[in-house]
Structure formats: C-alpha cells, structure tokens
C-alpha cells in the first residue's frame, strides 16, 4: 500500500493484531497516569458505550532483545513500520490503540522529530489547521482523518463516516480534542467509576506495567466457552510481562455477578484447550485459575525464549 493510502487507512490495522511484551512487573492502579489517554467512549461516538484498547512499550521490549528469538524480534520491528518516520523500537516509549468498529485512535509517546512528522503528513496530502491546546493539527480534506502533533506525542483519529458508523455525529477533530482533553484531565476517562466500573477493575487487576489489552463489552447473553464467550461477561483483559527468563501471561474476565463468574470458572477448560492465547503451555493444568467475586483470573507462564507474537484474536 502506498504511504498516503496507508495513512488514510489509519496506523493500527496491523498493530492491533499483534501482542507486545513488557519488561516490568506490578499491578497498575486505574488512576495511574499510564491510563490518562483512555477517554470516555461517549466522547468518540454519540451512542458509543465501549471500545477496546491495546498498549505496549517498544522501548521497554528493546531492553530484552537479546533474550528473545530472532523471529520474535523481527516480528516486533515490523510492528513499528506503520509510523511515518519508521522508528526503531527504542524511539517509541508507549503506543496505545483504541478501537471500535469504524473508530481508530492511535497515540504514541516517542522521541521522533516532530517537524519530520509534519513534513510527511503534508507531503501525503494532510493540511495544517487551527492548533488545539499546543498541538499542531493536520486534517485530510478527503476523509475523516486528523493528526495532532506535539513534541514527543502524536494522536491520530480516523473515522468511518458511513451511515451506520458508531461515531454518530462526532468528527475526527472532535475525537482528537477529546483525547487531548482526557490526557490533560479535563474530560472523563473510560475507567472513571461513573463511566465503567468493569474497565476500572480490569485495569486495577492486570499484572502488567505497560503491555495490556482491555475491552469493555455489552453483557454477553449466551454461553460458548470454546469460543471465549461466557454468559454475563461485561469485560475482559489480557496482559503479558517479561519476568527474567519467563513470559507471564494473564487473562481476566469480569461478570455482572459472582454466580456467573463461578459458572465460567467451572466451564473454562474448553476455552483453555482451544484459544490461541494459550499456545505454548504443556497442558491445561499449567493455567492457574482463580475466581473471586465477579472476577475470573487465569495466569500462566512460558519460557521467554519460546515467546512468539501471535494475533490477539478470539476471546481477547
């Protein structure tokens, strides 16, 4: 795909399907600044209640490159080819993607040259518009695609403006401004208790510093464990963390009540047997299961040398 078409398609079409690794251990709190970009879904779409977010820290993974297989490292370098400056992993401190249907948001904290990013955008047809809160704004006149650049940060929002778009009356410019305001603490965030307590709980409980995926959902109304769907689920999270020579993986599911979480815990075996996120385990017994209240937690480890980048598909 030529670069202009690639930019207009959004940065993360490939990136969202790849699982990054992290080198830090610890349980984050939902009021931690690492979640400051997670704006209230309603700020991105008039009728939007949920989205999924994926975050990774390439610079942190770079510290473990000698411990990973050559294939894993090569896959991660390809993962970063989406950016206009084609950075090395050490150039990108944090990458975050927000997705729901036709809404694509990409946020990067980086060490790239902002002027070079500006020049690339203009060369591909983006036009500078009025600044917002210190960010240079560039818009594509042909699509709902807007970039906001500041030193060390960019925010890119692309919308599918079709009649059935979940964005409703919101524009890409609206989305950019909402993300910037959320980061500054001037708009509600997804994990505020007034917005979504399930997402807040997942962020509280995921054992990872920088690499995670969280998805709030409407309440699941059917039961199909083999496909990763559990009755009463309202949110799920996944993370992986480098811990010495091991990769620690965590999968969380939160339910409307304790009884549904208990039922899911009893029915989780087919899920572990079939879902690709469990690739690399010796047997289903390698997965620790813990159900407490309305939260079901699955934990397991694999050797870091065996780690691969796999699409986060299916249940995640």
ABEGO torsion letter per residue (X at the ends): XBAAAAAAAEAAAAAAABBBBBABBEBBBAABAAAAABBBAAAABAABABBBBBBBBAAAAAAAAAABBAAAAAAAAAAAAABAAGBBAAABABBBBBBBEABBBBBBBBABBAAAAAAAAAAAGBBBBBBBGGBBBBBBAABBBBBBBBBGBBBBBBBBABAABAAEABBAAAAAAAAAAAAAGABBBAABAAABAAAAAAAAABBBAABBBBBBBBBBABBBAAAGBBBGBABBBBBBBBBEABBBBBBBBBBABAAAAAAAAAAAAAAAAABAAABGBABAAABBBBBBEABBBBBBBBBAAABBBBBBBEAX
